[in-house]
């Protein structure tokens, strides 16, 4: 019944297939879905939901996923009955609406790419899909057969009692039917992250490590990966004018190298400036989708310093908008991996070197401070342990991804660094955010190999190897304890954070004793 319903929906005359960017923008403006800015971007307001809704995400519990899904707070089960009811009701609702279809791909490597169809109620959401996913050539479009469909109907509100949801909002994945249903929210990021979740399920089963990271390549062909949650600087630091961008958020690592899962970038743009982030600033132009940015009513200029609607303001644009971006977005296996964290306690060093075991430990820990606006209700930085720097998007058990990472670090002799883009000289309220120019210098030194020539000292609690010098960064910022006026306060804060690491790891991974050995050791303070 629902298959026929979908065919009926797509057969209506009010369905528009693969419209060009200019036409989608024109329709979006005509329908008052958004407003044009002075640089040709379209700005849309997403209403009360200005971030992801992780508590409203579900996976249908059906036979094909038996024993594979890591069920819990992240991967909540939905019954087949509730899905069928939700699907049928959503399609009935969509039948009376105008809708838009984008056909494309997730995955730049043709061997592993996933053919997609994205069906949206709003033109601007379809424009978002066209900018974020990989566009097919005219020839590819003729023979395009979607293997996964996303159906996005924000004006359809779920009934929790009838549909088995928690609220009016839902992001539901059915792996056997190859469908994602999204409704009750206008936040476009739900589309990209739902497909990322799908790829995190499909790729590892093909022996490909799926990763929440950005990637770029240097002049000598050296590839680097940047792992980090929203707000840690992943997009900013990978957009380096001295290196070519492969992708800013999601990648796969196969035997032949790495590949971008997406065809665009989704950059945070709060406090964006041409001086601080020139590549992102210049990439925002005709066809860019801005979300929740305050725009001056007369000049139509974007005020990136404004958080009128949210701190989580965004810009979605095709990767081709970044000068020198690698097209197609593939590269060789990485030489260097960088884990990014925004530590609100001011305890972790701004740069440190990790062993393979420490890399697996910090990958599984995924520590950072959740930044304001990324999720509903978050208004101040909060300490967060997000497994694999992407817990909300991992359908399988995290150990699956960590073991694959450890094996690839071994196989390719990869250097791994942990870089703290957060606070120094004290915690939030006392210290200050590490200067971006210093962080860039540390990243450059790590990628060039210069950092390997420095002398290192070992942190007595966290066991991290900290360089005592780094080109382009003052020596005094490298050792976090020395940046605090009150050393006793630092020691107390460091022990408290170490306990959080240990408790988190022991709770989530009680059987991973060998990896736990690479974590903090409080007995060294005795």
PyMOL commands that set and color helices and strands:
alter all, ss='L'
color gray80, all
select helices_A, chain A and resi 2-10+21-30+54-56+63-65+80-95+123-132+138-142+160-163+189-202+204-206+234-238+278-283+319-321+356-365+387-389+391-393+398-412+436-448+450-453+475-477+480-483+487-508+513-516+522-525
alter helices_A, ss='H'
color red, helices_A
select strands_A, chain A and resi 15-17+35-36+42-44+57-60+76-78+99-106+114-120+134-135+148-153+170-174+179-183+209-217+223-227+244-247+250-254+257-260+264-268+289-291+294-295+302-303+314-318+330-331+336-341+351-354+367-370+382-385+415-420+423-424+432-433+456-458+465-467
alter strands_A, ss='S'
color yellow, strands_A
deselect
rebuild
show_as cartoon
